[in-house]
């Protein structure tokens, strides 16, 4: 299962073009932007992933120099973000043992020799449970109905096919409002060429997302969100 994030989207760009790393000591805070995702999957934890960029160029990532740190505080939990470098995609990550709704996550960029940015913040949306359809629906002939609860929030709801052996392309799809049910129209879940005439599995992920505020010290702004995600596996027929 893969969950799309701002930080990951920047990484996908790095997979296509050469990305550079610039030491934070060589930059002013007002010359940077920030992207942060906070993701909860229902296991009592939240995963924080943050990246800094030269101006708003996602191909120029910032590497923390000595004396510059990123940290997160959520409820009574706090953690220092640690460098992660996967396939040349640089970010800073931490896990905290809290995922309760409306918990405030404050991500701080503390600097030794320039202006700090201590108040990038977002609150966690309500978690939910997800129920898969019974049986083995036909991808070509049956609508796929998935329910989740609780519903009725004002947060953004989306769904995506994120895994399974059908090879369905990953595309994020909007859900109108927060109705507690989604209907995937027949013919929408198109497998790869190896599974057009075979039974195969599809992983559906539902996402409830809330945006927050980037500390104004970042001159080029950025994006921060907190997200609750849940997945279900569907066995599908041609």
C-alpha positions, 0 to 999 in steps of 0.5 A: 500500500502506498499513500500519496503525499506532498513529500512523496510527490516531490520525490517522484519529480526527483525520479525523473530529473536530477535533484540537488541538496543544499546545506541549510547553513547556506540559506535564509529561512525566508528563502525556503519552502516547507512541505509536511505530511502527518499520516495515521493509519489507525494503529495509534501512531502518526508518521510525520514526514517533512522536507525543506526546499530552496524557494519553491523548487521541489528539485532542490532539497535542503539538508540540515546543517549542524545546529539546525533541527526539525522537531514535532510536538503532538499532545504530550508527545515530542520527537526529533525528525531524523534524516531519511534518504531513499533513492536520493529523496531527502526528507526528515521523519518521526513517529509519535504515539498519538492519532486522536482526532483534533490533536494539534501537531506543531512542527518546528524548524529551529535554527542556530544562525538565522530566523527559526520557524517554530509554528507549522501546525495542523490538527488530525481529522477523525479516524474511521473504519472501512467495510469492503463489499461482500463476494467477488464483484465483477470489475466490468459489470458491478459497481463496487460499494464501500462503506466507512464510519463515522462520516459527516465531517467537513474534511476532504475525502478521497479514495484511490486504488493503491495496491493489490495484484491487479495492477490498477493505476494509482489515481486519487479520486474526490468524494463529494462531501463525507457521505459514509459510502463510495460507489466505484462505477463498473468499468472504472477499475482497469487492471494491467494487461496480465489480469484482464481475464483473471480474478485479482485483488485490488487495495482501496484506500480511503483518505480523510485530509485536513490542511494546516498552516505553514510558519510565515517565516518560510518566505516561499510558503508550502503545504502541510496536512494531516490525514487519516487513511484506511485500506481494504482489499477486494477480490475482483472478477473480470 
